[in-house]
Amino acid sequence: MPDPAIEMLEITKIFPGIVANDKVFLEVEEGEVHALLGENGAGKSTLMSVLFGLYEPDGGSIRIRGKPVEIRNPNDATALGIGMVHQHFKLVHNFTVTENIVLGLEPKDPLGNLDLPSAEKKVAELSERYGLAVNPRDLIEDITVGMQQRVEILKILYRDADILIFDEPTAVLTPQEIDELLDIFTRLKAEKKTIVFITHKLREIKAAADRCTVLRRGKSVGTVEVAGTGENQLAEMMVGHSVNFRIEKKKAVPGREVLRIEDLTVIGAKGVPAVQNLSVNVREGEVVGIAGVDGNGQSELVAAIAGLLPVKSGRIFFNGTDISHESIRNRNESGIGLVPEDRHRHGLILDFRLDENLILKSFRRPPFSSHIGFLNFSAVFNHAKDLIDQFDIRSGGGPATLAKSMSGGNQQKAIIAREIDLSPALLIVSQPTRGLDVGAIEYIHRRIIGERDKGKAVLLVSFELDEILNLCDRIAAVSKGSIVGILDEDEADERKIGVMMAGVGAGGSHD
């Protein structure tokens, strides 16, 4: 038997206040696709950061193809043929694809000048060989998130990596881009590449992985053959108890109208209408879902309701009042809560502490602020402790943890905790479970339904059809910035919604 491609033996990594990896064991065979599964904060990214040299372990050893190695930094990892595609891409947006790929390894001509043409040729050859379909001369800022990820893959292939690590590779991708990435995995495996990918999504593991190693609270739970292991078993290994994938909820009893949008048009980043003559409403005690493929105006719709983008025409009513041109602060204080799709740009201040982020919308009010404007730090700290316990936010350092040092899933939990704690009359949730594990998804889904059952109006935007069908009482399908049709949950199914998302109205006509 050939030696495994990777052996990580009793790896331990300790940060202040938390043991991220506690004598973890990982073995990956040459040429296999190996999934690394675990809850948010289970230690998956830490373990892969140790393998790539971003962290030095506090204990344990590593073998690559049977030979003991010391990986002190990413250069050591690269020399061993290890490459890593990070969850948050490391790209220079005003550089071309090729300039990003060769950064730090720039080719030179015989006179010592930068030889971009030869690099572009090699990038084009690699792109064609692996079916990545990337234009070497495109600017990063002009290409989609899915294409940017392909550039990251090309960066490590350009450096001749044959062990490829992917950290949450599908967290920011559309369903179509996810399918394309899994096809890329198949082509990489056919080229004898060894792939380790971190994910929370059990379907992706079943679709792409040969074996799966599960971590829980920093410890190894076990490694299983994916073909012989069901999704429920994987979920139970991950969280330590059985998981209900289908939320139990009673029939909605909608009350008065909270949100009404009339003939809304919003201009997008490219100067053309992203939302066009869109009308929809949300009532007390119901969840209304916006279903659609990414890029069909959902982001601009949410931004317009929240006040982040101006309204070109049409009107937005909240509790009967026209708020189309109200300030963001007035919308917040009147009772509109928002869980944004981009937690880093619009959800958190990453250089602030967790407890500070949890009062971003309420710091001016008692008990957090005195009548003369000074913060009550003990109240801020204790408030954060309560939300950390309620929402199982795993931060390592408690309320004093910097937001940027938390895992993506725990950052998301913090935003949801802050918004739900404010008990808004209208809760807008955009991609609420992106990057969360199944246990956290189950919990967040129950909290969303809990808000509905308290009589709140909930507008849910999600690219996950399962999530839309699971949570929503009414579902509005959007295509090219317009509502194609609206279905009650009793008449909605994946096929009907999918057809409507393609632009075919509920009655069968093209929009």
N, C-alpha and C positions, 0 to 999 in steps of 0.2 A: 504493500500500500504506500502511495506517495505521502510525504509529509503534508500536514494541513498548511494552507496558505497563511493562516493567522492562528496563533495560540496566545491568549491572554490569560495568565495564570495568577489567581488570587490578587487581582489588581485592587488596590486601595487608594482612594483619593479623598482627602479631608480638607474642607474649607471651614473657616470660623463658624462654629455653631452647627455644622452638619457634616455627616459622613456621606459623601455623594456616591462613592463606590466602596463596598465593604466586601473585600475578598471575592471579587467577581471573576467568574470563569467564562471565557468565550472561545469556541473553536469553530473556524470557518474553513471548509474544504476548498481546494483549488477549483476554480471555475464554477462555483455555485452562486446562486442568489440567496443571500441570508438576511432575513428580517430581524431587526432588534425592536422588540415590543415592550412597552411599559407605560405606566401612568405618567402624567406631567410630574417632573421632579424625581423620576425613578432612577436617574443617573445615566441614561442612554447617551445623551450628547457629551457628558463628561467622559464616559468611557471611550467614545470615538475621538474626542479631543486628546486623550492620552495617546491613542494609537497614532494620531497625526502629529503629535509633538507639541500641541498647544499647551498642554499641561504635563508636568512630570509627575509620575505616580509616587505616592508615599509608601507603597509596598507592592510586592508582586513582580512578575517578570513577563517579558514578551518574546515570542519566537515568531520569526517570519520564515516560512518554508523550512522549518525544522532547526533554524539557526538562532541562538540567543542574540538579541539586539538591544541596544539602548537608543531610544528615540527622544532626543533632548529638545528638538525643535522641528518645524515643518521641513526644513532643508534635509534633515536626516531622513524624514519620512519619504520625501520626494526621491532621494537617492536609493531608497529601498523599493521604489515603484508604487508608493502609496499616494493617492490623491484624494482630495475631499471637496465635495460640493456642499457649501454651507447653506443653511436655511435662508439667511439673509445674504444675498449675493454680494461679492466683493468686486464690483465693476466700476470703472470710471465712465460716467454717462456721456461725456463729450468726446470720448475716444471711439474709434472704430472697433468692430469685432476683432480684427486682427491685432490692432494695437493693444487691446486688453489681453488677448491670448498670449502675446509674446512679452508682456511686461515683466521685466526682471530677467528675461532670457532672449534679449533682442539679437536677431541675426545681423551680422556685419558682412559687407562686401570686402574684396581684397584691399581696398583703401581704408577700411575701418569705418565706413559710413553705414548708417542704418539701411538694411536691405529688406524693405517692406514687400516688394514684389515676390521675392522667394518665399517669405512667410505667408503671404496671401495664397500662393500656390499650394503650400503644404496644408493650410487651413481648409482650402477648398477640397483637397484630396481626402482629408480626414472626414470632412462633413459628408462627402459623397459616400465614403466607405461605410460609415455608420448610419447613413440615412437621416442626418440631422438637418439638412436643407437650410443651412445658414449662409447668408451672403457675407463674405469676408470684409466687404467695404461699408456695410451698414453701420450707422452710428448707434450706440447702445440706447440712447434716448429715443430713438425712432422705432425700436422693435418691442414686441410684446414681452410680458413677463416669462411666458413659456420659452420664447426664443432666447431670452437672457439666460435662462437656465441651461439651454443647449450650449451657449457660449462658455458657461462654467464647465460643462462636461468636456468641451473641446480644449479648454485650458489644461486639464489634467491629462487628456489623451495626447496633447502636443508634447507633454513632458514624459511620455512613454509609461504612464502609470498602468499597472495591470491589477492593482487592488484599488477599487473605487468605493469611497464612502459617500453616502447621500444622507444628509441630515434633514429629515422632514421634507423630502423632495416635492411632495404634492400639496403642501400647505397653502401655496399661493396660486395653484393652477386651476383652470376650468376643467370640468369633466372630460372634454375632448382632449385637452392638453395632458391630462392624467393618462388617458388611454394611449396617447402617443408616447409618453415617457415609458410606460410599461412595455411598449413595442421596442423602444430603444434598449431597455434592459435585455430583452430577448436577443437583440443583435449583438450587444456587448458580450453576453454569455456565449454566443456562438463563436465569438472571437477569443474565447478562453479567458475572458476577464473575470475576476472575482469581485462580486458586488455585496456590500453590506449597506442596507438602508434602514433608517429609523422611520417608523411610522406609527400612527395610532389607528390606522384604517384597516380593519380586518379583511375587507374585500380585496384590498390591494395585496395583502399578504397571500391570500388564497389564489389570486390571479398571477402573481409574479414570483413568489419565493419558493425555494426548495425546502429550506428548514427555517425555524424561527426560535430565537432565544428570548426568553421573557425575564425582565428585571422588575423587582418590586421593592420600593423603599431602599434602593441602593444595593440589593442583594440579588444573586442569581436564583431564579425559580426553577428553570430547566430549559432544555432544548428539545423541540419536537419536529417530526416530519410533518410538513404542512398538509400534504395530500391526505394523511390519515387523521387529521385533527380538525374538528368543527369550529366554527366561529364562536359558539357559546363556550367551548372549552378554553379557547385562547383568551376570551374575555375574562373568564373566571380565574385563569392563571394570572392575568394582569392585575386585577383589582382585589382578588382574594375572596370574592363572593359572586353569586350568580347575578347576571345583568339582564334587565328587561329592556329589549331593544324597541319595544312598542309602548309608548306612554299611555297609561290608563287615564282617561279623562271623561268627565260627564258631558252631556250635550250642552252646548253654549246657550246662554239666555241673554242675547244682546239687549242693551238698553238704548239710551239716547245717543245721538251722533256726536262723536268727539272730534274727529278729523274729517274734513271734506275738501277734496281737491277738484277744482273745476277748470277744465281746458288748459292745463298747465303746459307751458313751453319753457324750456331751459336750454341755454346755449352751452355746449360742451367746450372742452379744451381746444378743439380744432376750429372753433368759430362757427360751427354748424349746430343745428338743434339736436341735442341728445335726448331730450324729452319733448314730445310733440302732442299737443292737444290731449293730454292725459287726464282722465277723471277717475277718481276712486274715493270711497269713504270707509271709515272705520268707526265702529260703535263701541260703547262700553261693553265689557264682558265678552269680547271676541278677539280672535287672532286672525288677521287678514294677511295672507302671504303674497309676496310678489315673486313669481317664478319666471326665470328666463336665463338664457345663456349670457355669460359675462359680456359686457360691452353694449347692452341694449337699453341703456339709460337708467339702470337701477341706482348706480352710484350718484348720478346727477339728481335723481329724484329725491334721494335721502338728503343730499347736501342742500337742496332747495328748501325742504321742510325744516331742516335744522338751521337755516340761515347762512350756510357756508357758500352758497352760490345764489346770485340774483335771479329773480323771476323775470323772464322777458314778457310773457303774457299769461293770462289766466290768474286764478286766485287760490290761496290756501286759507281755509277757515279752521280755527281751533276753538272748540267750545262756542261756536257761533260768531267769533270775532275774526275779522280778516287780519291775518298776520303776515301777509305776503311780503311786506317790507319792514317787518319788525327786526330789532337787533337780536343777535344771538343770546345775549344775556336776558333780555325780556322773554324770549321763548323758553329758556331754561327755567327762569323763575316763575313763569306761568304754569309750568307742569309738563314740559316735554323732556323726556329722557332719551338719550341716544347711546347705543353701543355701536361705534363706527366700525366699518370693515377694515380700516387700517389703524391698528391699535397704536402704532408708533407715531404716526403723523397727527392723528386726531383724538387718540384715546388717553395717552399718557405723556407726562414730561419725564423722559427717561433718566435725566440727571437728578430728579427729585426722589426723595424717599417714598416708600410705599405709603406711609401714613399721610404724607403730604398729598400724594395723588388721590387718596380716598376722600379728601375734602375739597377738591378743586372747584366744585360747584357750590360748596356750603361754607367756605372758610369765613365769609363775612357775617355769618349768623351765630348766635349763641348755640351751644356752649363753646364753640371753637374760637370765637372772637368777642372781646369785651366791647363796651359801648364807646371806648376811646380808640379802638382799632388794633389792640394788641392780641396776638394769638395766645390761646390757652393750650400750651404744649402737652400738658398732662391729659386734657380732654381729647386732643387730636390722637395721642398715643393710645389711649384706652379705647377710643372709637375704632381704631385700626385693629386692635387686638380682638374686639368683638366680631368684626367682619372677617378677619382671618379665620376665626373659629367657625363662623357660620358657613362660609363658602369654601373651607378647606384650601386656603391659599398657602402654598408651600413656598416660603420665601427664604428659609435658611436663617436670616438675621432678624426675623420678626418685623415689626413696624418700621424699624430703622433701615431696612434693606433698600438699597438703590433699585429703582424699577428696572434699570437697564441690566442688572445682574440676574434677574429672574428669568425663568424659562418662558417661552412664548405662551404656553397654555396658562401658566399662573398669572402672567400679565393680563390675559383675557379674563380670567376669573376676577381679578381686581377691578377691572372696568365694569363688569356685570354686577359685582357687589356694590360698587358706588352708585350705579344707576338705579338698581332695584331698591337700595336702601332709601333713596330719595322718594320712593313711591309716587312716580309721576302719573298723571292722568293718561298720558299717551307715552308708551314705551316703544321706541323704534329700535329694532335689533337687526343689524346687518352682518351677515355671516357670523352669528354668535358663537358657533362651536368650531370655527376654523382652528386647527391645531390642537384640539382637545382630545383626550383619550375617552374611551367608551364610558367609563365610570363618571367622568366629569360631564360628558354630553348628557347622560341620563339625568344627572343632578340639575344641569342648566335647563333642560327641557321641562323638568318638574317645576322649576322656579318661574319659567315663562308662563306655564299653564296656571301656576299659583297666582300670578298677577292678573291673568284673565279672570280667574274665579273670584278675585277680590273686586271685580268690576272695572278693571283697567282696560283701556284700549291698547292693543298690541299690533304693530305693523312689523311683519317679519320679512326680511329680504335674504334669500339664500339660494346658492347655486345647487344645493343638495336636494334633489327631488324627494328623497326619503324623508328628509327633515320637514320639508313643506307639507307633504302628505300626512306626516305623523302629527304635526302640531296645529295645522290651520283649520279654521272653521269655514273660511272662504278663501279661494285661491284665484288671484288675478294673474294671468299669463301676459308677459310683456314681450314685444318684438319691435325692434327699430324705434324704441322710445314711446310706443303707444300700447295701451291695453288692448289685447286681441279678444279677450273674453274673460268672464268671471264665473267660476263654478263653486257650488256648495260642496263641502267635504264628502257628502253622501254620493255625489255624482262624479267626483274627480277620481281619476286613476293616472298611473304613470304614462300610459299611451295617450290619453286625451290631452294631458298637460303638455306632453312632448310635441304633439302635433300643433297645438296652439303656440308654443314657443317658437315653432318654425314659421309662424306668421299666418296660420290658417285659423280663422275664427271659430267660435264654439258651434256655429251653424254650418261650418264646412267651407266657408268662402275665404279667399285670401284677403288679408288685411291690406 
